[in-house]
Amino acid sequence: MPRANRRRRDDSELDLGRALGGVQRRERYLDGEWFVRPVSGAASGKAYRCPGCDHQVSPGVPHVVAWPADGPWSDATALGSRRHWHTACWRARDRRR
């Protein structure tokens, strides 16, 4: 018999802190403020396309996830605007044009 004291979660209750595995921080850059969260290699099981270099962020590779801070981070539009970056690409983004 399943345990009755476990709460079910749906997509609207997604907690980014637990889902991505890092501590969220707010960073300011030339193009505005961003929420940035590091993702450990163990927490990344999917491939993503890095917008900085346009190469693949392979599964198991530590990286960062960033999204605009101009709205609540739990807003559906902010969740849709998250991007997975190589850590070095994110740090170098102000030096690229």
ChimeraX attribute file (.defattr): number of C-alpha atoms within 10 A of each C-alpha:
attribute: neighborCount
match mode: 1-to-1
recipient: residues
	/A:1	3
	/A:2	5
	/A:3	6
	/A:4	6
	/A:5	6
	/A:6	7
	/A:7	7
	/A:8	6
	/A:9	9
	/A:10	7
	/A:11	6
	/A:12	9
	/A:13	9
	/A:14	12
	/A:15	11
	/A:16	15
	/A:17	13
	/A:18	10
	/A:19	11
	/A:20	18
	/A:21	16
	/A:22	17
	/A:23	12
	/A:24	16
	/A:25	11
	/A:26	13
	/A:27	13
	/A:28	10
	/A:29	9
	/A:30	7
	/A:31	8
	/A:32	10
	/A:33	15
	/A:34	19
	/A:35	18
	/A:36	22
	/A:37	21
	/A:38	22
	/A:39	23
	/A:40	15
	/A:41	14
	/A:42	12
	/A:43	17
	/A:44	19
	/A:45	11
	/A:46	10
	/A:47	13
	/A:48	17
	/A:49	15
	/A:50	21
	/A:51	16
	/A:52	18
	/A:53	14
	/A:54	11
	/A:55	12
	/A:56	14
	/A:57	21
	/A:58	17
	/A:59	15
	/A:60	15
	/A:61	18
	/A:62	17
	/A:63	22
	/A:64	23
	/A:65	21
	/A:66	23
	/A:67	21
	/A:68	21
	/A:69	16
	/A:70	11
	/A:71	11
	/A:72	11
	/A:73	16
	/A:74	13
	/A:75	10
	/A:76	11
	/A:77	13
	/A:78	17
	/A:79	16
	/A:80	9
	/A:81	10
	/A:82	16
	/A:83	17
	/A:84	23
	/A:85	26
	/A:86	24
	/A:87	18
	/A:88	12
	/A:89	18
	/A:90	19
	/A:91	12
	/A:92	11
	/A:93	14
	/A:94	11
	/A:95	7
	/A:96	7
	/A:97	4
